[in-house]
Amino acid sequence: MDDAEEGVALLSIVHADAAGSYTKGRTPTPDALANAAIHSYTTAFAWAGAIFAVGAVLCGLLVRPGAPDTSDSTDSAAAIST
């Protein structure tokens, strides 16, 4: 199982848990089931947004400021080829 499948599986679990939590203790009318579906989709969407936000912050922290210095890399490449 690759990372994308694991992410979809995790969000499916969140979706199912949110729908189950919403319908717990309620009479399963068509309106209640429709509201449970809306609640579960918005919950899964919020979790996905939070995961992307955390990833964006981590990527921002890992990026070094400024342009990379390429002068050393060309000199070392020439030294390796000779």
N, C-alpha and C positions, 0 to 999 in steps of 0.2 A: 504494500500500500504506500503510495507516495504522499507527499505533504498536502497536495490539493485535496486528495480523497479524505485525508484525516481532518482537514479543515471543514469540509462539507459534512462529514460525520459528526463532528463536534457541534456545528450549528444545527444539525438535524436533532441532536439530543436536546439542545437548548430549546428548540422549537417545540418538540414533543413535551418536554417538561413544563414549559409555559402554558401550553394548551391544557395539559392535565391539571395543573394548578388552578387555572381559571375555571375549569368545569367542576372542580371538586366542591361538593356541597350544593351544587345548583341543579335544577331540573333540566334535563337535556332537551330543551326546546330548540327549534331552528334558529331563533335569535341568539340564544346563549351559545350555540355552536358556532354561529357566524362571528360573534364577539370573541369567542375563544380563538378562532383562526386569526382574526385581526390582532389580538393581543400577542399571540405566539409569533406572528410575522414581525411585528414591531419590536418584540423582545430580541429575536434573533438578529434583526437589522441593527439594533442598538449595540449588541455584543460585537457584531462584525465591525461596526464603526469604531468601537473602543479598541479592538485588536489592531485595526489599521492605524489609529491615532498613536498607539503605543509604538508600533513599528516605525511610524514616521519620526517620532521623537528619538528613538534609538538610532535610526539612520542619520538624523541630524547631528546627533552627538558623535557619531563615528566619522563624519566627513571632516577632513582637515581644512581650515580656512586658507584661502589664497590659491594661486596657480601652482601646479607642480613644477619643480625645478628639473628641466630636461637637459641642462648642460652637462651634468655628471653622467647621465645615462648614455649619452652618445660617446663620451670619452671612454667609459668602461666597455662599451660594445666594441670600439675600435681596438682597445687593448686586448680583448679576448680573441679577436680575429687574427691578430698578428702573432 
